[in-house]
Amino acid sequence: MTDSTLSSGRDLSITALQRDYASGALTPLQLLNALQPLLAASNPAAWIYRLDAPALQQRAQELEALGPGPQRPLYGIPFAVKDNIDVAGLPTTAACPAFSYIAEAHATVVQRLLDAGAILIGKTNLDQFATGLVGTRSPYGTPSSTFSAEHISGGSSSGSAVVVSEGCVSFALGTDTAGSGRVPAAFNNIVGAKPTRGWLPTTGVVPACRSLDCVSVFAISAGEAWQVLCVAGGADPADPWSRHAQAAGLPARPRIGVLRAEEREFFGDAQAAAHYADMLEKLATLGELVEFDFAPFAATAALLYDGPWVAERLEATKGLLQNRPESLDPTVLTVIARGLEFDAAQAMQAQTRLQALRQQIAPVWRSLDLLALPSAPTQHRIAAVQADPVRLNSQLGHYTNFTNLLDLCAVAVPGPLRPDGLPAGVTLLAPAWHDAALARLADTLHRSSDCRVGHTRHALPPPGARMEWPATPEAPWIRLAVIGAHLSGMPLNHELTERAARFVRACHTAPAYRLYALPGSVPPKPGLQAVSSGGVAIVVEVWELTPAAFGDFVARIPAPLGIGSLILDNGETLKGFLCEHTALTEAEDISPFGGWRAYIAHRSAV
């Protein structure tokens, strides 16, 4: 796409389009007419199939007959779909012509987006069978980075990232098994949201590793990616890996895990190393930076392609591998053929190894709330990847391959351009169901960099709608006030986060309580008692849990502690920790400290 086309391109942010539709300044048909020059000038290697003008006009006319409304939150919003995701009546190729078939039904996520009023523009190129992080493994061409014709776009969701960066669509669907929804985002200056595994159904998606696959979203901002995720997400009975959302929160000032200096691997790319350091300076204003041991994460990442999970890739490709191996990209063939080397015993051994690594990593989440890692350690030239396809591809997965094995969610966030003009960024990662909290933090970080949108001249849209989990028909969450060892950063906080509890706020009780340090408790714990006189306000944190998680949590509370009703300083009554009176006769009254954290700090200083 030429610079002149860039400068004349329309602002396709969801925010701008929704504003213009609501005011009557724009109709879907007018938008599609305006898009034609952009689409004609876009990178042809980014597309495998584009709908023709009559089909797009028919869709626009259907929408205009309905009109915008709350039941169509994506009314008139153009989007693209990676061509391993089914669209009824269109071919699904997975970038392999010999595999191509005409889809009989929309993938669940596509159906939900269309029902919400979005307009499908076409299907995008990818590394064949979503096997690769480079974007060079497709017979339909090699889309380059929108910032450099010599550099890779990243993969496997290459085309989806490119068309968003070029300003041809407002958002695009990709998939992410090893980093395919994050690496291309970094190389094209856009946001890549890799949701919690199972939130976006994979019904109608050609499997790579079905137990790990995620549908991902490329968008111009984390806020707009969140809007799309909320429409496309939700449990699907047709997907055996689908899950009901259990939203979790982050503290107001989270503890952010960052790489130790000796573990910062950039494969000789000094500009990438400097960019990561610059992004950490920005993050330091948003939370506390804490170094952590990356070794067990790297060991987990190695399991993805050096372990039996590669055998899952045979589900879609075994027939071609046996009968038409020449139809496969040579590098893809090499990767997938390794799946034949593993047996059931090795698969079970690898599961045990993974579980051991998860246990080794678990303490990290007791001291950290999220991680901030380079989205990619470097960006290669196309020619270099073609000459050394396996090794250079492997480098790009250094900070991504472990994510789905460990059941993490992630958001890739752009930063300022490097001195050489290439884009780069960091990825924020957290345990499952922290998606909304990550999106909020990612949006704040993105806006601190004063970035333009993709490879366009447009500025980021205003923050827009709040990034909160959408309402569900499930039972309401239960709020719980914690006062001691379950506070953020304290030894038992993991008992909340492991149950996907979400942080609400820090506040105080009404001045009607006394706080005591219970003798002999391990780890140290306080006891709270309501009093009729002489009470003080005690610092608490309010968390909320699903009814099932709340019941499981309460069932494990040891005597003399229990759950009763607490009154907050704003008059709100909610569940909280109280202590049996008989356990306080020999306990130290620590009420003057006003809270457990202040008492612990005092005790540590003595």
Disulfide bonds with the S-S distance in Angstrom:
none
